[in-house]
Amino acid sequence: MSLRDDLVRVLARDSRFPIQAYAFIFETIEYTKRLRDRARSRKPKVKATAGKKHITGQELCEGARRLALREYGLMAETVLAQWGLRSTSDLGDVVYNLIEAGDLEKTPEDRRSHFDNVFDFPTAFRDGHSFVLDPV
């Protein structure tokens, strides 16, 4: 069975999230791995973490935040909301749907709750940004 077939089953089982949400999670995983690899290449090698491929729930949420801001800027929260992603808990729901379908793996230490309340979407995507209008 292909990933496409798996996603069709996942979408049928949980229609809250369109296929774009699942694609965003896959992109986020790759993006987060690249960020972590770059950060590691700048630090001395630590034996305990060398070669680590697993991404925690918190790491994935932070990667999603950074990727969304990079790709969509001030529209990040709006774009994610169009895909049903309005909180880090929603990110966790998508990840765990993919785990249940067999498209992602989890470790015995992973918990669905690791995605809950990692950050607040409005704070993460809007606060600190201001718009300045030119006077007419």
N, C-alpha and C positions, 0 to 999 in steps of 0.2 A: 504494500500500500504506500502511496506517495504522500508527501507533505500536503499537497493540494487536497487529496482525499481526506486526510486527517483534519484539515482545517474546515472542510465542508461539514464533517461530523461535529466538530467543536462549535461551529456557527449555528448548527441546527439545535445543539444542546443548550447553548447560552447565546441568545440573540441580542444581548445588551451591547455587545461590542462588534463593530463591523470588521472586515478583513484588514482594514488599515490599522486598527489597534494592534492586531497580531503582527503585522509587518513592522510596526513601530517597535514592538518588543524585540523582535529579532534584530532590527537595526541597533537598538539600544544595547543589546548583549555584545555585539561586535564592537560598537563604539566604546563601551565600558572596558572591554578587554584591551583595546588599543590605548586608552587613557592610562590604564593600570600598567601596561607594558612600558609606555613612555616614562611614567613616573619611576618605575623600577630601574630603568636603564640609567637614570640620573643618580640613583642611590647605590651604595655598596650592596653587593649581593647578600641576601639573608637566606641562609640555608633552609629554614623552616617554610619560607614562602616561595622559594624558587620553583618555577614551573607550575604554580597554582593556576588552574583554569577556572575553577568555580567562582561564581559571582554571588555574593550574598544579596538578600532582599534590599538591604539598605544601599549597597553599592549600585544595584540596578536602578533604584529610585533616583539616586543622585546622577547616574549616567543619563537617565531619561530626562531629568531636569536640564542638564547641560546640553544634551543633544537637541531637545525641543527649543531651547533658547538660541542655540547656534543656527538651527534650520529655519525657525519661524519667528525669532525675535519677539517683539511685543505682542505678536499674534499667537504665541505658543499656547497659552491657556485656552484660547478660543479654538484653535485647531484640535488640541487634545480633547476638548469637550465635544467637538463634532464626532469624535470617535468613541464617545462614552467614557473617556478617561478624565475624571474630575477630582481624583484623589490618588494618593499612593496606594490606598486599598484597592482601587480599581486596577492599578498596575499589577498588584498581587493576584487579583482574580484572573486576569488574562494569563499571567505566568502559570498559575495553578491549573487553568484549563488546558494549557499546553503540556503540563506535566501529566495530567490525567490522560491526555491523548497519546502520550508516549513520545512527544516531540522534544521535550526537555527532561532533564533528570534533576533530581534533588538529592541532597545528602541527608543522612539521618538527623543532622543538626538543624536542617531547614524547617521553618514553620511558616505557615500562611500569615501568622500574626507579625512576622518580621517586616511586612509591608505596611502595616497599619500606622498611620500618623507619623510617617517619617518626616514629612514636612507638609505645610499648608500650601495648597496650590496658589491661592491669591497672593500670599506673601512671597512665594518662590518665583512667581511669574510676573507680578505687577508692581509690587512695592519697590520703591527706589527708582522707578521710572517716572519721568514727568514729561509733559508735552509743553512746549513753549510756542505760543502763537504769535506771529508777527502782528504788531498793531496795524490797524487799517488806516 
